[in-house]
Amino acid sequence: MRIDCLIVHSIPGRTRYRVAQKSLVRRHSERLRAFVLGRSGAAGVRLNERCGSVIVDYDPFALSAETLATELA
């Protein structure tokens, strides 16, 4: 899945990404959710379709914010 996103806020274990095209979050919400949760270390994902943001909860010892951003891009 290719999504142009930016890390907006990050603390160990939780990161908020802003998706450049908000409509992608709305159109592909289930696919995006499945992709993120399929990553080793991902624990949860919340999507805000109106704002185009994705919040990911994860194990900081198994996954990093930068790694997930790279995998999405």
MDTraj code that builds the backbone (N, CA, C; nanometers):
import mdtraj as md
import numpy as np

residues = "MET ARG ILE ASP CYS LEU ILE VAL HIS SER ILE PRO GLY ARG THR ARG TYR ARG VAL ALA GLN LYS SER LEU VAL ARG ARG HIS SER GLU ARG LEU ARG ALA PHE VAL LEU GLY ARG SER GLY ALA ALA GLY VAL ARG LEU ASN GLU ARG CYS GLY SER VAL ILE VAL ASP TYR ASP PRO PHE ALA LEU SER ALA GLU THR LEU ALA THR GLU LEU ALA".split()
xyz = np.array([
    [0.0854, -0.1182, 0.0000],
    [0.0000, 0.0000, 0.0000],
    [0.0889, 0.1230, 0.0000],
    [0.0663, 0.2125, -0.0917],
    [0.1459, 0.3348, -0.1040],
    [0.0640, 0.4551, -0.0591],
    [0.1101, 0.5190, 0.0495],
    [0.0411, 0.6356, 0.1024],
    [0.1452, 0.7401, 0.1394],
    [0.1265, 0.8609, 0.0911],
    [0.2150, 0.9711, 0.1260],
    [0.1712, 1.0235, 0.2623],
    [0.2560, 1.0022, 0.3640],
    [0.2179, 1.0456, 0.4981],
    [0.3348, 1.1135, 0.5683],
    [0.3021, 1.1859, 0.6733],
    [0.3986, 1.2622, 0.7501],
    [0.3774, 1.2304, 0.8981],
    [0.4852, 1.2122, 0.9726],
    [0.4725, 1.1927, 1.1170],
    [0.4419, 1.3287, 1.1784],
    [0.3270, 1.3375, 1.2448],
    [0.2848, 1.4634, 1.3058],
    [0.3266, 1.4685, 1.4517],
    [0.3120, 1.3554, 1.5204],
    [0.3446, 1.3483, 1.6627],
    [0.3830, 1.2058, 1.6958],
    [0.4849, 1.1906, 1.7781],
    [0.5282, 1.0560, 1.8116],
    [0.5843, 1.0505, 1.9526],
    [0.5407, 0.9511, 2.0268],
    [0.6018, 0.9142, 2.1539],
    [0.6238, 0.7637, 2.1450],
    [0.7170, 0.7092, 2.2209],
    [0.7405, 0.5648, 2.2107],
    [0.6107, 0.4858, 2.2318],
    [0.5729, 0.4106, 2.1314],
    [0.4523, 0.3286, 2.1400],
    [0.3282, 0.3857, 2.0747],
    [0.3333, 0.5132, 2.0334],
    [0.2169, 0.5724, 1.9656],
    [0.2619, 0.6841, 1.8718],
    [0.2122, 0.6787, 1.7498],
    [0.2474, 0.7807, 1.6496],
    [0.1239, 0.8212, 1.5717],
    [0.1157, 0.9519, 1.5449],
    [0.0089, 1.0044, 1.4598],
    [0.0702, 1.0443, 1.3260],
    [0.0098, 0.9922, 1.2200],
    [0.0525, 1.0231, 1.0841],
    [-0.0556, 1.1068, 1.0175],
    [-0.0150, 1.2034, 0.9365],
    [-0.1084, 1.2806, 0.8554],
    [-0.0946, 1.2317, 0.7124],
    [-0.2061, 1.1914, 0.6537],
    [-0.2072, 1.1422, 0.5157],
    [-0.2322, 1.2607, 0.4236],
    [-0.1471, 1.2753, 0.3212],
    [-0.1564, 1.3905, 0.2309],
    [-0.2926, 1.3977, 0.1615],
    [-0.3436, 1.2842, 0.1173],
    [-0.4744, 1.2812, 0.0515],
    [-0.5755, 1.2192, 0.1474],
    [-0.6538, 1.3050, 0.2120],
    [-0.7515, 1.2586, 0.3107],
    [-0.8469, 1.1540, 0.2538],
    [-0.8783, 1.1661, 0.1287],
    [-0.9740, 1.0732, 0.0682],
    [-0.9222, 0.9290, 0.0707],
    [-0.7894, 0.9098, 0.0728],
    [-0.7342, 0.7745, 0.0806],
    [-0.7730, 0.7055, 0.2110],
    [-0.7747, 0.7814, 0.3191],
    [-0.8128, 0.7245, 0.4483],
    [-0.9579, 0.6791, 0.4424],
    [-1.0430, 0.7602, 0.3841],
    [-1.1856, 0.7273, 0.3741],
    [-1.2094, 0.6101, 0.2797],
    [-1.1486, 0.6123, 0.1620],
    [-1.1728, 0.5088, 0.0612],
    [-1.1097, 0.3741, 0.0960],
    [-0.9987, 0.3762, 0.1663],
    [-0.9247, 0.2526, 0.1917],
    [-0.9084, 0.2246, 0.3405],
    [-1.0045, 0.2662, 0.4215],
    [-0.9896, 0.2556, 0.5661],
    [-0.9661, 0.1112, 0.6130],
    [-1.0433, 0.0163, 0.5640],
    [-1.0267, -0.1223, 0.6094],
    [-0.8959, -0.1822, 0.5593],
    [-0.8595, -0.1500, 0.4382],
    [-0.7327, -0.1990, 0.3823],
    [-0.6141, -0.1398, 0.4583],
    [-0.6219, -0.0122, 0.4893],
    [-0.5173, 0.0552, 0.5647],
    [-0.5067, -0.0041, 0.7052],
    [-0.6201, -0.0234, 0.7693],
    [-0.6227, -0.0824, 0.9035],
    [-0.5586, -0.2218, 0.9021],
    [-0.5953, -0.3045, 0.8046],
    [-0.5402, -0.4398, 0.7946],
    [-0.3897, -0.4360, 0.7681],
    [-0.3453, -0.3440, 0.6833],
    [-0.2029, -0.3321, 0.6528],
    [-0.1236, -0.2990, 0.7795],
    [-0.1695, -0.1989, 0.8533],
    [-0.0975, -0.1562, 0.9737],
    [-0.0979, -0.2678, 1.0781],
    [-0.2138, -0.3267, 1.1018],
    [-0.2212, -0.4322, 1.2033],
    [-0.1466, -0.5586, 1.1631],
    [-0.1170, -0.5727, 1.0349],
    [-0.0390, -0.6857, 0.9876],
    [0.1102, -0.6713, 1.0126],
    [0.1546, -0.5542, 1.0553],
    [0.2956, -0.5320, 1.0849],
    [0.3281, -0.5910, 1.2213],
    [0.4398, -0.6561, 1.2308],
    [0.4853, -0.7118, 1.3577],
    [0.5071, -0.5981, 1.4575],
    [0.4452, -0.6071, 1.5727],
    [0.4585, -0.5048, 1.6759],
    [0.3431, -0.4071, 1.6819],
    [0.2605, -0.4006, 1.5784],
    [0.1451, -0.3093, 1.5793],
    [0.0390, -0.3633, 1.6741],
    [-0.0136, -0.2772, 1.7600],
    [-0.1121, -0.3190, 1.8597],
    [-0.2509, -0.2621, 1.8340],
    [-0.2586, -0.1492, 1.7659],
    [-0.3883, -0.0879, 1.7409],
    [-0.3756, 0.0251, 1.6412],
    [-0.4869, 0.0577, 1.5793],
    [-0.4877, 0.1673, 1.4820],
    [-0.6225, 0.2375, 1.4884],
    [-0.6178, 0.3716, 1.4855],
    [-0.7397, 0.4525, 1.4817],
    [-0.7280, 0.5455, 1.3619],
    [-0.8348, 0.5552, 1.2882],
    [-0.8367, 0.6399, 1.1687],
    [-0.9340, 0.7550, 1.1901],
    [-0.8928, 0.8741, 1.1530],
    [-0.9819, 0.9886, 1.1524],
    [-0.9963, 1.0295, 1.0072],
    [-1.1048, 0.9868, 0.9466],
    [-1.1254, 1.0092, 0.8035],
    [-1.1390, 1.1564, 0.7696],
    [-1.2029, 1.2330, 0.8567],
    [-1.2243, 1.3750, 0.8286],
    [-1.0936, 1.4536, 0.8295],
    [-1.0042, 1.4192, 0.9214],
    [-0.8757, 1.4898, 0.9308],
    [-0.7661, 1.4251, 0.8474],
    [-0.7892, 1.3011, 0.8055],
    [-0.6873, 1.2306, 0.7295],
    [-0.5704, 1.1874, 0.8156],
    [-0.6008, 1.1513, 0.9410],
    [-0.4923, 1.1083, 1.0284],
    [-0.5079, 0.9614, 1.0670],
    [-0.3931, 0.9021, 1.0962],
    [-0.3860, 0.7624, 1.1367],
    [-0.3022, 0.7585, 1.2634],
    [-0.3584, 0.7024, 1.3704],
    [-0.2860, 0.6887, 1.4958],
    [-0.2582, 0.5405, 1.5162],
    [-0.1315, 0.5086, 1.5366],
    [-0.0904, 0.3698, 1.5513],
    [-0.0303, 0.3494, 1.6898],
    [-0.0818, 0.2498, 1.7609],
    [-0.0232, 0.2048, 1.8867],
    [0.0615, 0.0831, 1.8546],
    [0.1825, 0.0777, 1.9100],
    [0.2739, -0.0304, 1.8739],
    [0.3740, -0.0561, 1.9855],
    [0.4400, -0.1689, 1.9767],
    [0.5474, -0.2038, 2.0682],
    [0.6737, -0.1330, 2.0186],
    [0.7259, -0.0361, 2.0937],
    [0.8414, 0.0398, 2.0455],
    [0.9698, -0.0428, 2.0339],
    [0.9704, -0.1631, 2.0914],
    [1.0871, -0.2500, 2.0797],
    [1.0805, -0.3359, 1.9529],
    [0.9631, -0.3409, 1.8907],
    [0.9456, -0.4232, 1.7708],
    [0.9237, -0.3409, 1.6445],
    [0.8821, -0.2145, 1.6592],
    [0.8457, -0.1321, 1.5445],
    [0.8767, 0.0129, 1.5782],
    [0.9163, 0.0897, 1.4778],
    [0.9400, 0.2327, 1.5002],
    [0.8481, 0.3140, 1.4098],
    [0.8270, 0.4375, 1.4477],
    [0.7425, 0.5276, 1.3693],
    [0.7988, 0.5458, 1.2291],
    [0.9289, 0.5578, 1.2197],
    [0.9934, 0.5793, 1.0901],
    [0.9825, 0.4564, 0.9999],
    [0.9962, 0.3378, 1.0601],
    [0.9844, 0.2149, 0.9824],
    [0.8448, 0.2021, 0.9229],
    [0.7428, 0.2288, 1.0039],
    [0.6060, 0.2188, 0.9540],
    [0.5794, 0.3236, 0.8454],
    [0.6291, 0.4440, 0.8631],
    [0.6126, 0.5476, 0.7601],
    [0.6773, 0.5050, 0.6303],
    [0.7939, 0.4419, 0.6388],
    [0.8636, 0.3940, 0.5195],
    [0.7841, 0.2830, 0.4516],
    [0.7266, 0.1933, 0.5304],
    [0.6482, 0.0834, 0.4738],
    [0.5192, 0.1320, 0.4076],
    [0.4634, 0.2412, 0.4585],
    [0.3423, 0.2964, 0.3988],
    [0.3725, 0.3684, 0.2672],
    [0.4890, 0.4300, 0.2594],
    [0.5244, 0.5113, 0.1422],
    [0.5624, 0.4273, 0.0222],
])
top = md.Topology()
chain = top.add_chain()
for i, resn in enumerate(residues, 1):
    res = top.add_residue(resn, chain, resSeq=i)
    for name in ("N", "CA", "C"):
        top.add_atom(name, md.element.get_by_symbol(name[0]), res)
traj = md.Trajectory(xyz[None], top)
